[in-house]
Amino acid sequence: MRSTDGCRCGLWIVGALLGVGVLFGTTLVFAQSQITTGTIEGTVVDPTGAAVAGAKVVIKHVATGVERTLSTDDAGRFVAPLLDVGNYRITVSAPGFGTIINSGYSLAIGQTVVVNISLKVAEVTQTVTVEEQSPLVEAARTEQSTLVTAQAVQSLPLNGRRFLDLAFLTPLVTQEQERNTLSVAGQRGINSVLNVDGVDFTEPFFGGQRGGERSNASYIVSQEAIREFQVVRSGFAPEFGRSTGGLVNVITKSGTNDFHGSAFYYMRHREWSPRTVFGDKVAPIRQQFGGSLGGPIRKDKTFFYGVYDQQKERQPLTIAFNNPTPPPPALSIPPNLLAQQGVFTSTNSVWTYMAKIDH
């Protein structure tokens, strides 16, 4: 005889294992992509310019304390891919040489920073600290792209707090009038791809962002949650794919070893807006407010970040029928419809939140 309960339990166990496999498998796939990260590479040489093989290179993310340890190859080269964006400090040491600590490297989304380090011969233990500045020209760049930094996201005014509108500040990006989506280099908006934290955020049928132009929500991802994003016009790396147009690559903020937060309030009142040529007040009353908080759960290991964003908008809506006086019988409007004339209030209120943990 077969036990039905046993079969059901077995199916539950198999389903749970498959779910865990998909979860961790998906995480590993996302972790291999350069979509949300950057790369630091370089060469270590001695005072004569000869390559230093086997040098120890420690790359540390300043905000989170996460370290990556590498060794140079026979040509003195090292490559550290899949690094989170942010500021880095690089420490290089080798037997017979002094330790060099270079700081001031800033890594942006999709960027490759090239670092060349020269060690000095030291008879005793010696440490030299150098403040570096990131180069203005990226020698390793192959694509045509523009970076919208965190300062631009926070500082530039946006009517509606729709962060994607900042893409219009980059070259060759316009708004497609038919669907209000991003048009890159004259191509249709449906040919563009939007990624948020490495996940496809594109509306699959019409293009544009999910829940964006063709939904009732004013915005889905809060502007406060955006760290920076990159608009790639051509020359995509292989991991991007799927697009003959452009690519908008977005990363959101995360917690660090320091607690940090923000609060905001914006108001647009109809009394501060001009009236129509007929003297009507049709501008909305819009309030936008919210805040964010991030910090460590376990220093150098686990971090949290959360943001809340809300919009309240009210706008007068006038409904009036063109009813001739006296109306011909064939054109008369039923009394029940005439009773629905008047000035009403339309709303466009929305709230959104995001919570994340990085480990």
N, C-alpha and C positions, 0 to 999 in steps of 0.2 A: 504494500500500500504506500501511496505517496502522501506526505504531509503538506497540506496547503500552506500552513503557517511557516513551515521550514522553507518552502519555495519563496514565499514573500520575504522572509528574512534574508535569504540569499540574494534576491534581487535588490533589496535595500543596500546590502553590503557592496555588491558590485557597482550599483549606482553611485554610492558614496566614494568608492575608490576612483571611479571614472571622473567624478567631479573634482576630487583632489588632484588627479593627474592633469586635468584640463587647466585647473587654476594655476598650478605650479609650472606647467608647460607653457602657458600663455605668459606668465611672468618672465620666464627665461627668454622667450622669444623677444619680448619687448626690451629686455635688458641688453640684447645684442645690437640694438639699433643706435645709430648716431643721430637719430631724429631729435632726441631730447638731451644730448650730451655734446661734448667737445673732445679734442685730443691735444695733448702736449707731447711734442717730440723734440729731439735735439741730439747734440753730439758733445761728448766730453773729451777734451784734449789737454795735453801738458803744455808747459811754457814754450816748447819748440813747435807746437802745432801737431804733434803726433797723437794718434788716438790712444785713449786710455781704456783698455779692455777690463771688464770685471769691476768697474767702479759701481759703488752703491748709490742709487738715486732714490730719494724718498720725496714723493710729491704729496703735500698735505693741503687739504681744503681748509682754509682758515676759519670759515664760519662754523663748520661742523666737526672739525678735527679728524675727519676721515683721511687715512693715509694709504698710499699705493707705493710699494717698494719694488724697485726694478734693478737689474744689472745691465751694464752696457755690453754690447757684443764686441767681436774682434775689431770692428771698425769704430768703436767708441760710441755707437748709436743706441738710443733708447726710444721707445714709443709707448705712450700711455693713452690708449683709447678709452671711450666710454666714461669720461669724467663729467661729473656734475658741473654746471656753470657756476661761476663765482671767482673769488680771489684765491690764489695759490702761493705757497711757499715751497721752494725746491732746495733740498739739502743733498749735496754730493760729497762723497768721501771715497778715498782709495788709499791702500797702503803706500807709505812714503810721501803722501801729499797732505796738505792741510785741508780741513773741511770748509766747504763753501756753502753759505746759506744765501740763496737768492729769493727775494720776496717782491711783491708788487705785480705779479702776473695776473691778469684778468682774463678769464675764459668765458666767451659768450656761446650761445647756442649755435651748433653746427660749425664752430670755429676750430681751426688747427693753429696752435701757437708753437712756433719754432724757437727753441732755446739752444744757444751755443755757450758752453761753460768751459772756462780755462782754469785748470787747477794749478796751484803753486806748490813747488817742492818745499817741504817743511821737515827740519830735523827733529823738531819737537811738536807736540800737539798744538795745532793752531786752527782757529776758526775765524773766517772772514765773512762778514754779512754785507750783502750788496742789495740795494734797492733798485729793482729793475722797472722799466716801463714797457708796456706792450707795444710792439711796432705798429705804425700807422698802416703799413701795407702787409696784407697776409700773403706770404709767398706760396703757401700751400693751397690757396683757394682755387677751385676749379669751376665753381658755379657763379652765376651772376645773381647776387642777392643783396638785400638791405636789411640791417638789423634795427629794430625799434626797441630801444633800451628801456630799462625800468624807469629811468628818470623821465623819459618822454611819455610813457604810459601814465605816470602819476601827475605830471605837470601840465600836459597839453589839455585844453578844454574840449570836452565832448558833449554835444547836445544829445542826451539820452544815455550816456555812459555805455555805449556800445563799442567795446574796445576794437572791434574789427574795422571800424571807420578809420583808425590810425593807419591802416594799410594804404589809404589814399594819399598819404604823404610820401610814399615811395615811388620811384620812377616807373612809368608805363602801367600804372594801376589806375583804373577808372571804374565807374559804376555802370553796369549794364542796365540800360533803361527798361528793358523788357521784364526782367525779373529782379532788379535791384541787387544783383549779386556782384562779386568782384570780377572785373575783366582785366586780365593780365596780358599785356602786349596785343590788345585787340581781339583776343579770343573770347569765346562765350564763357560765362561764369560757370556753366556746368562742367567745363573742362578743368576747373581749378579744384585743388584738394586742400582741406583744412584739417590739421592734426593738433590735438590738445594732449600734451604729456605723452606723446607717442601713439595715441589712439585716434583712429579715423573719426573725425567729427563732422564729416560732410553729409549733407542731405542727399541721399542716393538718387533721387528722381529729378529734382529741379536744380541741384547744386546749392552752393551756399552753406551756411552753418546749420546744424540740426536745431530745429525749433527756433530758427531765426526769422528770415524774411517772410516765411509763409506760415507763421504761427501767431497765436494771440499774445505770446510772451514778448515783451519789449527786448529782453536780453536773457540769456541762459547762464553764461559765465560772467561773474561780476568783474568789472574793470579792476576792482581792488585786489582780486586774486591773481592778476596777470603779472608775471615777473618780467618777461620780455618775449618778443616773437620776431620771427625772421620771414621775410617775403622772398622766395626764390623764384626768379623769372625764367631761368634756363640753366642747363648744365647740371641737372639733378644728379646726386649720388644714387647708386643702384637701389639703396634701401627705401627711397621715396616712392618711385614708381607710380603707376596708375594715372598719371596726369600728362596730358599734352599741353596744358596751359601752365598756370603757375601753382605755387605751393605756399601756403601760410602755415608756418610751424610755430606752435605756441607752447610755452611752458608756464606752469603756475608756481606760485611762491611755496616755500616750505619752511618748516621750523629750523632753528639753528641752536647753538649753545647758549645764546642770549635770548631772554624774553623780549619780544617786540610786538607792538600792536599799533592800531590806528583807529580813528573814528572820523566820520565825515557827515556833513549835512549840506545839501544844496536845495535852493528853492527858486522857482521861477513863477512869479505871480502875474496874472493877467493885467493887473493895473500898471505893470511896468512895460507892457507891450502895446504897440499901436493898434488902433481900431481899424476896421474896414472902412471903405469909402462911404459906406452907409451909416457909419457910427456905431456898428455893432462890436461887442467884445467877444471875440471868438477864440482868443488865445487861451491855452489851458493854465490851470494852477497845478504845478508839478513840484512834488517834494521827493527828494532822494536822500536816503540816510542809511547808515550801517557802520560796521567796524570789523576789525580782524584782530586775531591774537595768535602768536606762535611762540614756541620755545622748546626746551629739551624735556623729554621724559626720562631719558638716561643719557647723561653727557657723553658726547662723542659716539653715540650709538643709536638712539631712538629719539625722534622728534615729532611734534604735532603742529598743525596749523589749521585754523578755521576762519571763515569769513561769512558775514551775513550782509545782504544788500536788499533794500526794499525801495520801491517806487510807489507813490500815491499820486494819481493824476485825475483831475476832474475838468471837464470842458463842457461849456453850454452847447446844446444841440437844438436848433430851431426847426420845427416842422410846420410848414404852412403850405396850403393848397391854393392853386390859382383858380379861384371860384368866381366866374363872371357874375355881375350883379345887374339886372336879375338874370339868373342862369337859364339858358334854354333847357327845356325838359330832357333833351337827349344828353346834355352835358352836365346835368346837375349831379353833385356829389352827395352820396347818401349821408344822412345826419350822423350815423354812427362813426363815419370816417372824419367828418368835420369836428366831432367832439374830441378827436385825438390830436388836434393841432395844439401848438403851444411851445414853450421853451423847456427843454428837459436837460438832464445832465448825463453825459457819457463818461465812462471811466476807462482808464488804462493803467490799472494797478498790477504790480507784479512783485514777487519776492523770490530770492534765490539764495542758496547757501552752499558752502563747500567745506568739507572736513577731510583731512588727510593725515596719515601717519607714515613717516619715512623711517626705515630701519636699515 
